[in-house]
């Protein structure tokens, strides 16, 4: 068997950009097929390209906040075409939100002063998946379950329906919609233990695989946030909390993820633990305008020291 070749690619985001904080900004970094090495500060994942070729990506950030660089070491069989190289670069740029402009958010952070001004040093980007399908499935797997259960379910999906790179069976890709849809719903539910989410994920895969639902269209910036939320809520298995999370993953930060965690955090930090209404809790972040989600996220992340 021929040894895999290595191709080096790189992206140079506009400054400021903090690779470590972006990679480790929330739990997505440890959901399969992502593998995060905290000592080496590098992210590895196996990716299936549009034509079916499976490659392994080792993603690092050797640059600085002011002179950022994302370096991608691609392990692959055969030769990578120029189109495939561009596909990989686009996927990683999407994951790290290279094209998003946070200047307005940073201006608000500096205006707030104190601890908030530290966010203006390249923070604000929250890691996402290369595809909207992967993000929707993972978000559904976060609903009504503890984090350990989410990791278990996503790992089972990857192990059961992902594709391994030749010569590297230990790591697999995230499943394609077709890989899930071609299995009968009853069998799918028995192959992976997803609870009530099984029907939602299988239906989503069928709709995407058949072409009925184009999830990539949700990335269109011309769609207003209220209209985008309606489209997300029309997906079976996506409620208000999941919709707020998905809006964040789609680059919209004006919806707060109002759930028990949100309510408890705001009550404890700003109201001495008193019971408050949802409008009272949401009013805490009203001054952040369309950046409310990020303000809340970094507010709660500041005191978070667990390993994701």
C-alpha positions as CSV (number, residue, x, y, z in Angstrom):
1,X,0.0,0.0,0.0
2,X,1.4,3.4,-1.0
3,X,2.3,5.8,1.7
4,X,0.1,8.8,2.1
5,X,1.5,12.1,0.8
6,X,1.6,15.4,2.8
7,X,0.5,18.7,1.4
8,X,1.0,22.0,3.4
9,X,-1.6,24.7,3.1
10,X,-2.1,27.9,5.0
11,X,-4.6,30.7,5.6
12,X,-3.7,34.2,6.8
13,X,-6.7,35.7,8.6
14,X,-7.0,39.4,9.1
15,X,-5.7,40.5,12.5
16,X,-6.7,40.3,15.3
17,X,-7.2,36.6,15.3
18,X,-6.6,34.2,18.2
19,X,-6.3,30.6,16.9
20,X,-6.3,28.9,20.4
21,X,-9.3,30.7,21.7
22,X,-11.2,30.1,18.4
23,X,-10.4,26.4,18.4
24,X,-11.2,25.9,22.1
25,X,-14.1,28.4,22.2
26,X,-16.8,25.8,22.9
27,X,-17.4,22.1,23.0
28,X,-17.4,21.5,19.2
29,X,-13.6,21.1,19.4
30,X,-13.9,17.7,21.0
31,X,-16.9,16.3,19.2
32,X,-16.0,13.7,16.6
33,X,-14.5,13.7,14.1
34,X,-12.6,16.6,15.8
35,X,-9.6,15.6,18.0
36,X,-8.0,18.4,20.0
37,X,-4.5,18.0,21.4
38,X,-4.3,20.6,24.3
39,X,-0.5,20.2,24.7
40,X,0.3,20.8,21.1
41,X,-2.6,23.2,20.5
42,X,-3.6,21.5,17.3
43,X,-6.9,20.2,15.9
44,X,-7.1,17.0,13.8
45,X,-10.1,15.8,11.8
46,X,-10.7,13.4,8.9
47,X,-12.6,15.0,6.1
48,X,-14.5,13.6,3.1
49,X,-14.2,15.9,0.1
50,X,-17.0,16.5,-2.4
51,X,-15.7,13.9,-4.9
52,X,-15.4,11.2,-2.2
53,X,-11.7,11.5,-1.4
54,X,-10.9,11.2,2.3
55,X,-8.1,13.2,3.8
56,X,-6.7,13.8,7.3
57,X,-6.3,17.4,8.4
58,X,-3.9,18.6,11.1
59,X,-4.7,22.2,11.8
60,X,-2.4,24.5,13.8
61,X,-2.0,28.2,14.5
62,X,1.7,29.0,14.6
63,X,1.2,32.8,14.1
64,X,0.4,35.5,16.6
65,X,-2.7,37.5,17.3
66,X,-1.4,40.4,15.2
67,X,0.2,38.2,12.5
68,X,-2.1,35.2,12.4
69,X,-1.7,32.1,10.4
70,X,-3.7,28.8,10.2
71,X,-1.5,26.0,8.9
72,X,-3.1,22.9,7.5
73,X,-1.1,19.7,7.0
74,X,-3.1,17.4,4.7
75,X,-2.4,13.7,4.6
76,X,-3.8,12.1,1.5
77,X,-3.4,9.3,-1.1
78,X,-2.6,10.2,-4.7
79,X,-2.5,13.8,-5.7
80,X,-4.5,16.7,-4.5
81,X,-6.0,18.8,-7.3
82,X,-6.1,22.6,-7.1
83,X,-9.8,22.3,-6.7
84,X,-9.5,19.9,-3.8
85,X,-6.9,22.2,-2.1
86,X,-9.3,25.1,-2.4
87,X,-12.1,23.0,-1.0
88,X,-10.0,22.2,2.1
89,X,-9.0,25.8,2.5
90,X,-12.6,26.9,2.3
91,X,-13.7,24.3,4.8
92,X,-11.1,25.3,7.4
93,X,-11.8,29.0,6.8
94,X,-15.5,28.3,7.4
95,X,-14.7,26.4,10.6
96,X,-12.6,29.3,12.0
97,X,-14.9,32.0,10.6
98,X,-12.0,33.7,8.8
99,X,-14.4,35.9,6.7
100,X,-16.5,37.2,9.6
101,X,-15.9,40.8,10.6
102,X,-15.9,41.4,14.4
103,X,-14.9,45.1,14.3
104,X,-18.2,46.3,15.7
105,X,-18.2,43.7,18.4
106,X,-14.7,44.7,19.5
107,X,-15.8,48.4,19.5
108,X,-18.5,47.5,22.0
109,X,-16.1,45.4,24.1
110,X,-13.7,48.4,24.4
111,X,-16.6,50.7,25.3
112,X,-17.7,48.3,28.0
113,X,-14.2,48.4,29.4
114,X,-12.7,46.3,32.3
115,X,-12.6,42.6,31.4
116,X,-14.6,43.0,28.3
117,X,-11.9,44.9,26.5
118,X,-9.8,41.7,26.5
119,X,-12.2,40.2,24.0
120,X,-11.1,42.7,21.4
121,X,-7.8,40.8,21.1
122,X,-9.0,38.4,18.5
123,X,-11.8,36.6,20.4
124,X,-15.4,36.3,19.3
125,X,-15.1,33.5,16.8
126,X,-16.8,30.3,17.9
127,X,-15.6,27.1,16.1
128,X,-18.1,25.5,13.8
129,X,-18.2,22.5,11.5
130,X,-17.3,22.5,7.8
131,X,-21.0,21.8,6.9
132,X,-24.3,23.1,8.1
133,X,-25.6,19.5,8.2
134,X,-22.9,18.5,10.7
135,X,-23.7,21.5,12.8
136,X,-27.5,20.8,12.8
137,X,-27.0,17.1,13.8
138,X,-24.6,18.0,16.6
139,X,-26.9,20.7,17.9
140,X,-29.8,18.2,18.0
141,X,-27.5,15.9,20.0
142,X,-27.0,18.7,22.6
143,X,-30.7,19.0,23.5
144,X,-32.0,17.6,26.8
145,X,-28.9,15.7,27.6
146,X,-25.6,16.2,29.5
147,X,-22.4,16.9,27.7
148,X,-21.1,13.4,28.1
149,X,-24.1,12.0,26.3
150,X,-23.7,14.4,23.4
151,X,-20.1,13.3,23.0
152,X,-21.1,9.6,23.1
153,X,-23.9,10.1,20.5
154,X,-21.8,12.0,18.0
155,X,-18.9,9.6,18.4
156,X,-21.3,6.7,17.7
157,X,-22.6,8.4,14.5
158,X,-19.0,8.9,13.2
159,X,-17.9,5.4,14.1
160,X,-21.0,3.7,12.6
161,X,-21.6,5.8,9.5
162,X,-18.3,7.7,8.8
163,X,-15.7,6.8,6.2
164,X,-12.1,6.0,7.2
165,X,-9.1,7.1,5.3
166,X,-7.2,4.4,3.6
167,X,-4.6,3.0,6.0
168,X,-6.0,4.9,8.9
169,X,-9.1,3.1,10.2
170,X,-9.0,4.7,13.6
171,X,-10.3,8.0,12.4
172,X,-13.4,8.5,10.3
173,X,-15.3,11.4,8.7
174,X,-18.6,12.8,9.8
175,X,-21.4,10.9,8.1
176,X,-22.8,12.2,4.9
177,X,-26.6,12.7,4.8
178,X,-26.8,9.8,2.2
179,X,-24.9,7.4,4.5
180,X,-27.6,7.8,7.1
181,X,-30.5,8.1,4.8
182,X,-29.8,4.9,2.9
183,X,-30.4,2.9,6.2
184,X,-34.1,2.2,7.0
185,X,-35.2,4.4,10.0
186,X,-35.9,1.4,12.2
187,X,-32.5,0.0,11.6
188,X,-30.8,3.4,12.1
189,X,-32.4,3.7,15.5
190,X,-31.0,0.3,16.6
191,X,-27.5,1.0,15.2
192,X,-26.9,4.1,17.2
193,X,-28.5,5.0,20.5
194,X,-29.8,8.5,20.0
195,X,-33.1,8.3,21.9
196,X,-35.9,10.4,20.5
197,X,-33.3,12.3,18.4
198,X,-33.0,9.3,16.1
199,X,-36.2,10.1,14.1
200,X,-35.2,13.7,13.8
201,X,-31.7,13.1,12.5
202,X,-32.8,10.4,10.1
203,X,-35.5,12.6,8.7
204,X,-33.0,15.5,8.3
205,X,-30.6,13.2,6.5
206,X,-33.4,12.0,4.1
207,X,-34.5,15.5,3.3
208,X,-30.9,16.7,2.6
209,X,-29.9,13.6,0.7
210,X,-33.0,13.9,-1.6
211,X,-32.4,17.5,-2.3
212,X,-35.6,18.6,-0.6
213,X,-33.7,20.7,2.0
214,X,-30.6,22.8,1.1
215,X,-29.0,23.6,4.4
216,X,-26.2,25.5,2.7
217,X,-28.8,28.1,1.7
218,X,-29.1,29.1,5.3
219,X,-25.7,30.7,5.1
220,X,-27.2,33.4,2.8
221,X,-26.6,36.8,4.5
222,X,-29.5,38.3,2.7
223,X,-31.9,36.2,4.8
224,X,-33.1,38.3,7.9
225,X,-32.5,36.7,11.3
226,X,-36.2,36.4,12.1
227,X,-36.8,34.6,8.7
228,X,-33.7,32.4,9.3
229,X,-35.0,31.4,12.7
230,X,-38.3,30.4,11.1
231,X,-36.5,28.2,8.7
232,X,-34.5,26.6,11.5
233,X,-37.6,26.0,13.7
234,X,-39.2,24.3,10.7
235,X,-36.5,21.5,11.0
236,X,-37.9,18.7,13.1
237,X,-36.0,18.5,16.4
238,X,-35.0,22.2,16.4
239,X,-36.7,24.2,19.1
240,X,-35.9,27.7,20.4
241,X,-32.7,26.8,22.2
242,X,-31.3,24.8,19.3
243,X,-32.3,27.6,16.9
244,X,-30.4,30.1,18.9
245,X,-27.3,27.8,18.9
246,X,-27.6,27.3,15.2
247,X,-28.1,31.0,14.5
248,X,-24.7,31.5,16.3
249,X,-23.1,28.8,14.1
250,X,-24.5,30.6,11.1
251,X,-23.0,33.9,12.1
252,X,-26.0,35.5,13.7
253,X,-25.6,36.5,17.4
254,X,-28.8,38.5,18.1
255,X,-30.7,35.6,19.7
256,X,-29.9,34.3,23.3
257,X,-30.1,30.6,24.0
258,X,-32.7,30.8,26.8
259,X,-32.6,27.5,28.7
260,X,-32.1,26.4,32.3
261,X,-28.3,27.1,32.1
262,X,-28.9,30.6,30.9
263,X,-31.6,31.3,33.5
264,X,-29.5,30.0,36.4
265,X,-26.4,31.8,35.3
266,X,-28.0,35.2,34.9
267,X,-30.0,34.8,38.2
268,X,-26.9,33.9,40.1
269,X,-24.5,36.5,38.6
270,X,-26.8,39.5,38.3
271,X,-29.8,38.9,40.7
272,X,-28.3,37.2,43.7
273,X,-30.0,34.0,42.8
274,X,-33.5,35.4,42.8
275,X,-36.1,33.9,40.5
276,X,-36.5,36.2,37.5
277,X,-38.5,36.3,34.3
278,X,-37.0,35.5,30.9
279,X,-37.4,39.1,29.7
280,X,-35.6,40.3,32.8
281,X,-32.8,37.9,32.2
282,X,-32.5,38.8,28.5
283,X,-32.4,42.5,29.3
284,X,-29.0,42.0,30.9
285,X,-27.5,41.7,27.4
286,X,-29.8,44.2,25.5
287,X,-27.0,46.7,25.2
288,X,-25.0,44.4,23.0
289,X,-27.5,44.6,20.1
290,X,-26.8,42.0,17.4
291,X,-23.9,40.6,19.5
292,X,-25.9,39.5,22.5
293,X,-25.1,35.8,22.1
294,X,-21.3,36.5,22.2
295,X,-21.6,38.7,25.2
296,X,-23.5,36.0,27.1
297,X,-21.2,33.3,25.9
298,X,-18.0,35.0,27.0
299,X,-19.7,36.1,30.2
300,X,-20.3,32.4,31.1
301,X,-17.1,31.1,29.6
302,X,-15.0,33.4,31.8
303,X,-15.7,31.3,34.8
304,X,-15.7,28.0,33.0
305,X,-12.6,25.9,33.8
306,X,-13.8,22.4,33.1
307,X,-12.3,20.4,30.2
308,X,-14.8,20.2,27.4
